Amino acid sequence: MPVEVDVAIIGAGVVGLAIAAELSRRQKGTIVLEKNHTFGLETSSRNSEVIHAGIYYPEGSLKARLCVEANRLLYDFCQKYDIPHRRQGKIIVATDEDEVSKLEELYQQGLRNGVGDLRLLSHKEVKELEPNVEANAGMMSPSTGIIDGHSLMRVFHGLAREQGVNFIFNTEVIGIEKTEGKYRVEIQDREGTSSFTTNVLINSAGLSSDKIASLVGIDIDQAGYKLHYCKGEYFSLNSPHGAPVSRLVYPLPELGGKGIHVTLNLDDQVRLGPNVRYVDELDYKVDETQKEAFYQSVKKFLPRLRLEDLEPDFAGIRPKLQGPEEDFRDFIITEETARGLPGLINLIGIESPGLTASPVIARYVARIASELR
Ligand SMILES: Cc1cc2nc3c(=O)[nH]c(=O)nc-3n(C[C@H](O)[C@H](O)[C@H](O)COP(=O)(O)OP(=O)(O)OC[C@H]3O[C@@H](n4cnc5c(N)ncnc54)[C@H](O)[C@@H]3O)c2cc1C
C-alpha cells in the first residue's frame, strides 16, 4: 500500500470501475479501495441489467443527460470489447384509458430528453408485437436493451489495471481527515488499520456514499446527502410455455421506481420486478409474501400469467436520496470546494440508471478532476 497517491477512488462497483478506467487513460497514480474481496459484489450485480434509453427523468437532469448519452455510447463500447448485450427493445403499456394520457406525457418527456426513436403504439400494434400482452396502448423504445453487467465491470477493471490502477481489495475506508491540501485516508484491512494521503478523493461508495461524506465532516442531513435504502425484489418466471414476451414490457412508472416490469436476461430467462420497498437494513432476502402483489401487478398486462410459475429470485437495494412519497432527486456528482473540501468528488444517490450511465458518469468525473489541476 503506497503512503501517498494522486487519486483514490472509494468503491469498485460499476461506477468506481468506470471512473478508474477513464481517469487512468490520462494520468498515473490512481488506486481503488474496495471493502469486499473483489469488484461488483453489491448494487452493481443486483439489478435488472437494462440499458436504459433515458425516458423517465426530468429534462436537463443529470439522470436524463448522462443516460441518453450513455445509451448511444454503451452499444459501441459493448461491440468494441465483446460485452454480451442485446438491443432488445421495450414496450411501456397503458392498461386503462386514464393511463393512455399518462403514456403520451411520458412519450413527450422522452422526446424532450432527446430519446428520438420512441413510437406510440395502438392496442392492435401492441398485440401484433407481443401477442400475450393486453394493453389499451403502448410506447416502443427500440434503443432499450440488456447487458451482461458483470462483463461490463470486468472490462472496466481490465482497462484500469492495464493503465496502471492499483486495486486494493478487502480494505475498508474507516476515516478521512483533510490535511494541508490533501486527504489522509484511514483504512482497515486484515492486518489492521493504516493510512495514506491523496490529492484527489472520489467517493463512489454506493450505499455507503453518504457515510463516506460524513466521515469527511459533511453534515449529510443539512447537505441533503442522506441516503434511504429502497429494496427492489425480483421473482423469476418459470413457465412450461417459455417466455411470454420477446421484449421488455413495463407498466407506467410508479413513485420511486419504474413499476414491476417483465425483463429477459441474455439467457432468455424471464424475471418480474423490481418492486419498491423502503427498508432500514441491508438485507437481500426476497420476501415470498410479495408474490401475490407481483402477480396482481403484472397480470394487468399479462393476463395469462400463473401464480404458481413465480419463484423468488434475488433483490437489490437502491441508494435513494428521496424518501418515501418524496419527489424526484437527481444524482449528486459534485466537487466540494464550496464546502471547503477541494479535491473531494462525491457521487451520491447513484441509483438507476447508474449502470447504463456509468461510462458517461466516468467522463463527467474525469472532466471535473482535470479542472482541479
Ligand atoms: C433493484 C435495482 C435495479 C436496477 N436496475 C438498473 C438497470 O436496469 N439499469 C441501470 O442502468 N441501472 C440499474 N440500477 C442501478 C445500478 O445498479 C446502480 O446505479 C449502480 O450499480 C451503482 O453502482 P456504484 O458503483 O455506484 O455502486 P455499488 O455497486 O454499490 O458499488 C459501491 C462499492 O463501494 C464499496 N464500498 C462501500 N463503502 C466502502 C468503504 N467504506 N470502503 C471501501 N469500499 C466501500 C462497496 O463494497 C461497493 O462495492 C438498479 C439498481 C437496483 C437496486
Ligand as a Chemical Component Dictionary entry (heavy atoms), coordinates in Angstrom:
data_LIG
# 
_chem_comp.id                   LIG 
_chem_comp.type                 NON-POLYMER 
_chem_comp.pdbx_formal_charge   0 
_chem_comp.three_letter_code    LIG 
# 
loop_
_chem_comp_atom.comp_id 
_chem_comp_atom.atom_id 
_chem_comp_atom.alt_atom_id 
_chem_comp_atom.type_symbol 
_chem_comp_atom.charge 
_chem_comp_atom.model_Cartn_x 
_chem_comp_atom.model_Cartn_y 
_chem_comp_atom.model_Cartn_z 
_chem_comp_atom.pdbx_ordinal 
LIG C1  C1  C 0 -33.177 -3.195 -7.994  1  
LIG C2  C2  C 0 -32.286 -2.357 -8.863  2  
LIG C3  C3  C 0 -32.443 -2.379 -10.256 3  
LIG C4  C4  C 0 -31.635 -1.593 -11.065 4  
LIG N1  N1  N 0 -31.734 -1.722 -12.417 5  
LIG C5  C5  C 0 -30.912 -0.998 -13.214 6  
LIG C6  C6  C 0 -30.979 -1.147 -14.632 7  
LIG O1  O1  O 0 -31.694 -1.992 -15.156 8  
LIG N2  N2  N 0 -30.200 -0.339 -15.393 9  
LIG C7  C7  C 0 -29.385 0.615  -14.859 10 
LIG O2  O2  O 0 -28.759 1.361  -15.603 11 
LIG N3  N3  N 0 -29.256 0.733  -13.507 12 
LIG C8  C8  C 0 -29.980 -0.058 -12.682 13 
LIG N4  N4  N 0 -29.863 0.040  -11.323 14 
LIG C9  C9  C 0 -28.891 0.985  -10.769 15 
LIG C10 C10 C 0 -27.461 0.441  -10.788 16 
LIG O3  O3  O 0 -27.418 -0.897 -10.344 17 
LIG C11 C11 C 0 -26.589 1.338  -9.883  18 
LIG O4  O4  O 0 -26.778 2.682  -10.249 19 
LIG C12 C12 C 0 -25.121 1.024  -9.974  20 
LIG O5  O5  O 0 -24.884 -0.351 -9.831  21 
LIG C13 C13 C 0 -24.364 1.799  -8.908  22 
LIG O6  O6  O 0 -23.020 1.451  -8.961  23 
LIG P1  P1  P 0 -21.998 2.003  -7.857  24 
LIG O7  O7  O 0 -20.643 1.620  -8.315  25 
LIG O8  O8  O 0 -22.289 3.435  -7.610  26 
LIG O9  O9  O 0 -22.420 1.262  -6.513  27 
LIG P2  P2  P 0 -22.069 -0.188 -5.944  28 
LIG O10 O10 O 0 -22.200 -1.241 -6.966  29 
LIG O11 O11 O 0 -22.906 -0.335 -4.713  30 
LIG O12 O12 O 0 -20.548 -0.097 -5.550  31 
LIG C14 C14 C 0 -20.106 0.624  -4.418  32 
LIG C15 C15 C 0 -18.913 -0.116 -3.866  33 
LIG O13 O13 O 0 -18.353 0.646  -2.791  34 
LIG C16 C16 C 0 -17.860 -0.265 -1.833  35 
LIG N5  N5  N 0 -17.725 0.433  -0.543  36 
LIG C17 C17 C 0 -18.729 0.984  0.171   37 
LIG N6  N6  N 0 -18.230 1.525  1.314   38 
LIG C18 C18 C 0 -16.886 1.327  1.286   39 
LIG C19 C19 C 0 -15.828 1.660  2.194   40 
LIG N7  N7  N 0 -16.074 2.328  3.337   41 
LIG N8  N8  N 0 -14.577 1.280  1.876   42 
LIG C20 C20 C 0 -14.319 0.602  0.725   43 
LIG N9  N9  N 0 -15.290 0.254  -0.159  44 
LIG C21 C21 C 0 -16.552 0.625  0.117   45 
LIG C22 C22 C 0 -18.919 -1.354 -1.809  46 
LIG O14 O14 O 0 -18.424 -2.559 -1.251  47 
LIG C23 C23 C 0 -19.272 -1.479 -3.284  48 
LIG O15 O15 O 0 -18.531 -2.483 -3.938  49 
LIG C24 C24 C 0 -30.657 -0.738 -10.490 50 
LIG C25 C25 C 0 -30.481 -0.746 -9.092  51 
LIG C26 C26 C 0 -31.268 -1.547 -8.291  52 
LIG C27 C27 C 0 -31.051 -1.583 -6.805  53 
# 
loop_
_chem_comp_bond.comp_id 
_chem_comp_bond.atom_id_1 
_chem_comp_bond.atom_id_2 
_chem_comp_bond.value_order 
_chem_comp_bond.pdbx_ordinal 
LIG C1  C2  SING 1  
LIG C2  C3  SING 2  
LIG C2  C26 DOUB 3  
LIG C3  C4  DOUB 4  
LIG C4  N1  SING 5  
LIG C4  C24 SING 6  
LIG N1  C5  DOUB 7  
LIG C5  C6  SING 8  
LIG C5  C8  SING 9  
LIG C6  O1  DOUB 10 
LIG C6  N2  SING 11 
LIG N2  C7  SING 12 
LIG C7  O2  DOUB 13 
LIG C7  N3  SING 14 
LIG N3  C8  DOUB 15 
LIG C8  N4  SING 16 
LIG N4  C9  SING 17 
LIG N4  C24 SING 18 
LIG C9  C10 SING 19 
LIG C10 O3  SING 20 
LIG C10 C11 SING 21 
LIG C11 O4  SING 22 
LIG C11 C12 SING 23 
LIG C12 O5  SING 24 
LIG C12 C13 SING 25 
LIG C13 O6  SING 26 
LIG O6  P1  SING 27 
LIG P1  O7  DOUB 28 
LIG P1  O8  SING 29 
LIG P1  O9  SING 30 
LIG O9  P2  SING 31 
LIG P2  O10 DOUB 32 
LIG P2  O11 SING 33 
LIG P2  O12 SING 34 
LIG O12 C14 SING 35 
LIG C14 C15 SING 36 
LIG C15 O13 SING 37 
LIG C15 C23 SING 38 
LIG O13 C16 SING 39 
LIG C16 N5  SING 40 
LIG C16 C22 SING 41 
LIG N5  C17 SING 42 
LIG N5  C21 SING 43 
LIG C17 N6  DOUB 44 
LIG N6  C18 SING 45 
LIG C18 C19 SING 46 
LIG C18 C21 DOUB 47 
LIG C19 N7  SING 48 
LIG C19 N8  DOUB 49 
LIG N8  C20 SING 50 
LIG C20 N9  DOUB 51 
LIG N9  C21 SING 52 
LIG C22 O14 SING 53 
LIG C22 C23 SING 54 
LIG C23 O15 SING 55 
LIG C24 C25 DOUB 56 
LIG C25 C26 SING 57 
LIG C26 C27 SING 58 
# 
